[in-house]
């Protein structure tokens, strides 16, 4: 069971982990501000990690631009920025641990084959276990999947209360390394949170369904499980989550306080109107003194 959010830990360590698929937009800013305020209000550390596992999706210069935007908004991180693209050896070492436990198997199924032979779960088609225990001949390119079971994975989210999921029926055996050799987000985030000593994860509710898979991997690898808080996500007029795919516009750093005030308002806080006319230092002073996670919608 993951620890309760308010469990007393001697050293709070949070993180913000954007993907450099474009500039920082308002939806990502909300996640950054929420994780920053939660960490700093508890006298904790706040780390930044660039999640650039997938080179074809990375936009040149986006990581640098995201870091410059955070700086312009007065958000100071602790320690060095970690780049996932530089950590393949660490992810491979974690796979070797799972391999030794007999928990991995190669899979040659295409997305179409899976879609044609499975039911839909929380995150698309549930893998039906086609390659479990057998390896079709004549196919060289293989993904690596981890065996799952139907025991309940449970945790208490700080905002959403108890969450329960059975992986075998919700997702099936899931991929940890793709057929093209790229490591899966689920593996990398677990390895990196453990390596960086992350105690509390504040992120968007769009990642809530991923958390049981991550807790499962933490258990298999013998890692501690952080406490989790999943924030509401920002959507556009069509109800779609703001992202590069939905043409989200970049945060305008020429008016940093206006953007920051809008972010804390989205998170249910009630800054005075005149705060938008102040400077960045005054904003953070007010925000830290008045931060109330209980008000998050």
N, C-alpha and C positions, 0 to 999 in steps of 0.2 A: 504493500500500500504506500502511495506517495505521501510525504509529510503534509500536514495541514499548513495552509498559508501562514498562519500566525504562530506556528511552532517557533520557539525561540532558538535561533541559531547565532553562534558567537560572531560570525562574519557573513553578512549579507553580500552576495555577489550576483548581480544581474547582468544582462547583456542585450544588445540590439544587433540583429544579424540580417542586414538587407542583402538582397540579390542585385548585382549591378546590371540589370536588364534595361536600365534607363535612369534618369535623374530621380531624386527623392520627390515623391508626390505627397499630397495631403494625407492619403491613407497611411503611408509609411511614416509620415511625421507624427500622426496620432499614436502609432505603436511606439515610436522612439520617445515621445514625450511621456507617455504612460510609464514605460519601463524606467526612464530617467528619474521621474519624480518619485516612483516607488523606491528606487535604490537610494537616491540622495536623501529622501525624507527619513530613511532608516539608517543614515550615516554609513551606507554601504558603497561598494564599488560598482562601477558601470563600465562594462567592456563593449567593444565594437568588433564584430567579426564579419568579414565580407564572404557571403555564401556564393562563390563563383565556381561551383562544381562542373557546370555545363558550358564549355567554351562556346559552342554555337549560339547560345542564348545571350552571352555577355556582350554588352555594348562597350566599345573602346572608350576609355576615359570616364565611364560612368562611376566606377569605384572612387576615383579621385574627386569627382564632382559631388558625390554623396558626402564624403568626408568634409569637403569644403563647406557644404551647406550646413552640416552639423556644427561646424566651427562658427559660421556666421550667425547661427541661432544661439550661440553661447553654451553649447552642450559639450562638456569636456569629458573625455573618456580616460579610463585608467589603463596603464600598460600599453603594449604594442597592439596594433591591429593585426588580427589573424586572417590569412587568406586561405580558404579551403583548397584552392587549386595547388597549393604548395604542400599538401598534407596527404598525398596518396599513399605514402609508405605507412602512415599511422592507420589509415583505413584498412589497408591490406593486412596489417598485423592483427586488427580486430577480427577480420574475416578468418584468419588462420586459427584464432581461438575458437570460433564457432565451428570451423571445419574439424578441429580436434574433438569436438563434442558430438560429431556426426549430425550437425544441425543444418548443413547446407546441401543443396543438390543443384546440378546444372539443369537449365530449362531451355528448350529450343522453340517454345510456342510463340507464334506471332500474335500481335494484338488482335488481329481479325479472328485467328483460331480460338483465342480465349473468349472473345465477345460472342462467337458463334456457339460456344459450348458451355456457357455459364450464365448464372443469374446476376443481377446487379446488386451490389452492396453499397456501403456508405461512400465509397470512393471510386465508383465505376464497377466493372465486372469483377466478381469474386473468382479468384483463380481456382479452377476445379481440381487441381492436383494431377494433371495429365502426366507430367514428367516425374512425379514423385515415385521413387523406387525403380525407375527404368529410364534408359537413355536412348531415344530413337537414333538409329544409325544414319550416317550420311549427312549430318548437319553439324557444322563445325562451330558456328557462332552461337555462344551460349550465355544466357544470363545466369546469375546465381540467386536462388531463392532460399529463404529460411523457413524451416518447418514451424508451423503454428499448432496450437491446440485450442480446444473450446472451453478451457478454464476461463473464468471471468477476470479481466484486467480492470481494476477499480482504482479511482483516485478522487479526491475532492478538489474541484476547481474553486479558486477564491471567490469568483463571482457567480458561478453556475451550479455550485453544490456538487453532490455526488454524481460521478460519471462511471458508467459500467459498459464494457464492451467485450464480446467474445470474438477473438480474431479469426478463428477458422471459418466462422459464418459471416463475419463482417467484411473481411478482406481476402481470406485465404492466405496461403503461403506467399509472402511478398518479396519483391526483388531487393537485393542489397548491392548487387553490381549488375549493370546493364550489359547487354550483349556487345555493345561498343566499348566496354571497359570503363565506362564512367560510373563512379560510386553513387549510390542512391542517397538522396537527402536524408531519409530515415536513419541510415547508418552514420553518415557524417555528422549530423547534428548531435547524436547521442555520444559519439566519440569525443567531439569537440567540447560539449558541455562538461563532460567528465574531466577532460584534460585541463580545462580552464577553471575547474572548481566552482561552476555555476550552481548556486543554491536556490535561486528563484527565477522562473521564466515568465516574463510578461510579453504577450504577443497577441495577434488577432485571432478571433474565434474561428476564422477559416481554417486554422491549424488544430482545432480541438479534436477532430476525428483522427489526426495523426498521433496524438499523445499516447493512446494505449499501445500502439506499435513501438513507440520510443521507450515506454516503460518496460515493455516485454524485452527489448534488446538490452536495456540497462540491467534487468534481472539476469539475463543469460551471460552478460559480460562481467557481472559482479560490480557494477557501478552504482553509486548512490543515486536515488531519484530526487530531482529538485521538486520544489513546490511550484504549482502552475496557476497563472491568472490569464484568462483569455478575454481580451477586450473586444467590444463591438467593432465591426469593421465599417469603414466609410463606403457608401454606395453612390452610384450616379443616379440620374433621373429615371433610368430604366431598371433600377434596383440591382445593377451589376456592381460587384466589388471593384473599387478603383484600382487600376493596374495599367501597365503599358498596353495590354491588349484592348483595354477600354478607353484608350487615348487620355489617360489622366495627365493633367498638366503639371509641370514642375513647380515646386515650392518657390515663391518669389522672395528671394533674400534681400531685395531692396526695401521690403517692409517686414522685417523679421518679427517684430512684436505683434503685428496684426495677425500673422500666421500662427504664432504661438498662442495668442488669446483664442483664436478660432479652435485650435486643437484642444485646449483645456475645456472650452465650452462644450465641444463634442463629447468629452469625457465626463460631462455632468457637473463641472465646477462652475462657480459663479463669480468670475472676475468683474470688478467694477468697470464701468464704461471708460473711465479716464485711464485705465491701465494701458489701453491700446495706444495712448499718446506718450507713454513713458519709454524708457530705454530697456535693452535686453537684461541688464543687471537688475533693474527694478522689477521687471516681470518675474525673473526667477526667484527673487526674494519673496515676492507675494505668493507665487505658486507653491514654493516649498513650505511656507508658513501656513498655507490654507489647503494643502492637498488632502483630499478626503476620498479614498477609494470607495467608501460606502455610497457615494453619490453617483458612481458610474452606472449608466443605465443598463 
